[in-house]
Amino acid sequence: MFQTIEQGSLVETNKGYFLIGSSIGKITVDDKIVFVISSKSPLAIAFIGKKQKDVLNFNGTEYVILSVN
């Protein structure tokens, strides 16, 4: 069973890493760019409840959920 995305989740997608929390923008962690987005943002709301291997289409962009931590 895969973990679902919720506030505080670090989400790896085919488009990069996203941390759902308080919006602080783009940060670099261990040479990886992570977009820290508000849990109230439209993209975060679209991510909430999704799981690894789910596919999400948002504003014409396809996001494949590769992992959730």
N, C-alpha and C positions, 0 to 999 in steps of 0.2 A: 504494500500500500504506500502511495506517495503522499508526502506532506503537502498540504494545501497552503497557498500564499495568503498571508495575513500581515497585519502591521508588524514591523520588525523583521520581516523576511528579507533575505538576500536572494535575489532571483537572477539566475544566469539564463540569458536568452541568446538566440542567434544574432541579436543586435547589440549585445553588451550586458553589463551587470547593472541591476537596479536594486537599491535598498529602499524599502518602504518605511517611511518614518516622518521626520520633520525635514522639510525641503531645505537643503543647504547647497544644492547644485552638484557640480562634478568634483569628485575627489579621486586621488590616486592611492591605491593600496596594493602593496607588493607588485608594483609595475602594471597593475590593472586599473583601468578607468571605471569608476563606479558612479552612477548617477543616483544621488540621494533625492528621492521625490516624496512629496507630501502624501500621506495616506488619503487625503481628500482630493488629490489631483485626479483628473479624468483617467489618465493612464493607470494609476494605482487602483482606482475603483474597478477598472476593467481587469486588472491582474488578480484582485482579491477572489479567492475561492478556486483559482486555477491550480493545476498540479503539473508535475514533470510530464513531459511529452504532449501537453495540451498545446493547441495552436490558437492564437488570438489575432484577429484582424482589428487594427485600431488606426483610424484616419488613413486608410490605404496602405498601412505597413503591416506585414505579417511577422508576428513574434512567435517563435517556437520556444517553449519553456524547456530548458535543458536540465536545470537543477534548481531546487529550493532548499535553502538553509535558514 
